[in-house]
Amino acid sequence: MASSSHAVLREKDLGTFEEPAKMTVNEHLDHWLETSAKGKVRPQTFEGYKKGVASLHSSLH
């Protein structure tokens, strides 16, 4: 635990700390698609990711 709290303090000092979010896996996947994948991978790759996420969405219900 000490190293974990040390890491949080360091992130706060650096201004990079983000409070943990309370989101579902489906919400996280949608967020990841829009913020981490969209525009950063080839369109064909992004479409493959979207299909994979859609498949995961249906399996998580």
N, C-alpha and C positions, 0 to 999 in steps of 0.2 A: 504494500500500500504506500509506503514512503516514496518509492520511486514514481508511482503514479501521481501522487499529489505534487511531487517535485516537477513532474512534466507539465501538470496543469499550471502551476505557478510560473514556470518558464514561458509557457504559451501566453499567459496573461501579461507577463513582462514584455514579450515581443509583440503583443497586440494581435496574436493569431488565434487566441482561444475563442471557441464557439460553444455556447451552451448546448448540451445534448438535446436533440429534437425528439419529440414524441410523435413519430410518424409510423405508419404501417409499412410493411415490406413493399406493398404495391405502390404506395406514395413515394417511397424511396427510389424504387425503380423508375417511376415516371420522372422524378426529379433528376435522376442520373442521366436519363436519356436526353432531357432538354438542356442540362447544364454541362455535362461531361462528354457526351457523344455527338450531339447535333452540331454540325459545322466543323467538327474536328476529325471526322472520318469520312471516307468516300460515301457518296449517297447510297450506293449498293450495300455497303457495310452497315450503314445506319438502318436501312430497311430490314436487313437481317437481324439487327439488334431489336428493332421494333417487334418483329415477329416472335423473337425469343422471349421478350418481355411479355407480350400478349399471351404466349403459351404459359408462362409462369403465373400470370394473373389468374388464368382459368384454373390452374392446378392449386392455387392457394385459396380458392373459395370453397 
